[in-house]
Amino acid sequence: MASELPNRFLTPEDLVEMFELPSVETVYQWRRKHTGPRGFRVGRHLRFDPSDVRAWVESLMEGAA
């Protein structure tokens, strides 16, 4: 993942690209299992705050250490 995240809310497609995931279904599975970054809905669209994504990645890195 790049050190600088975009200065906008991220889409599931953005996460697929950033983490080289197989599909957006992976992002939705994370959400159902409560294992991925915190997301929120804007109408029917799922969005992620870049700071929440960063915090989630850092928590994964701490757990792996």
N, C-alpha and C positions, 0 to 999 in steps of 0.2 A: 504494500500500500504506500502511496506517495506520502511524504511527510506533511504536505499541505493539502488539506481537504478543501473542496469548493466552498465558497462563501454563500451557499444556498442550501435549502433542504434537499436531501438526497432521495432518490427514487429506488425502488427495488432493483431496477435495471442498473443504476449506478453501483450498487453493492455487488451485483453480479460481475460487472466489469472490474471493479477495484480488487475483489478477492478471487477473480477468475473462477467463479462458481459455475456449475453445469447449467443452471437455469434459475429463473426467478422463483420456481417452486421451492428451491432450497431456502430462500429468504422467508417464504410463507411457512415452511415447516419449522424454521427457527422460531417464528412468531407463535405458532401453535404450541410448540414445546417450551416456550419461554426461555430459550437459550441464546437468542440473538440480541442485537442492540435494540434498545427501546425505540419503538416507532409510534406514530400517531396517524390518525385518519384526517384527511381534509376532504370532506364528502366521501366519495368511494375510493379515493386515492390514498395509498400508504406513503408516508414520508418519514424520513429520519433526520434528526438534527445532527450535523457533523460532530458536535461536541459529545453527543451520546455515543456515536460510533467510535470516536477516539477513546472514550472511557471504557467501552466494551472491549476494544482491542487491548488496552492496557491491563484490564482485569484478566484477560486470557493469558497475557504474557506473565503476569504475576503468578498465576496459578501453575504455569509451566516451569517456573523457576525453582 
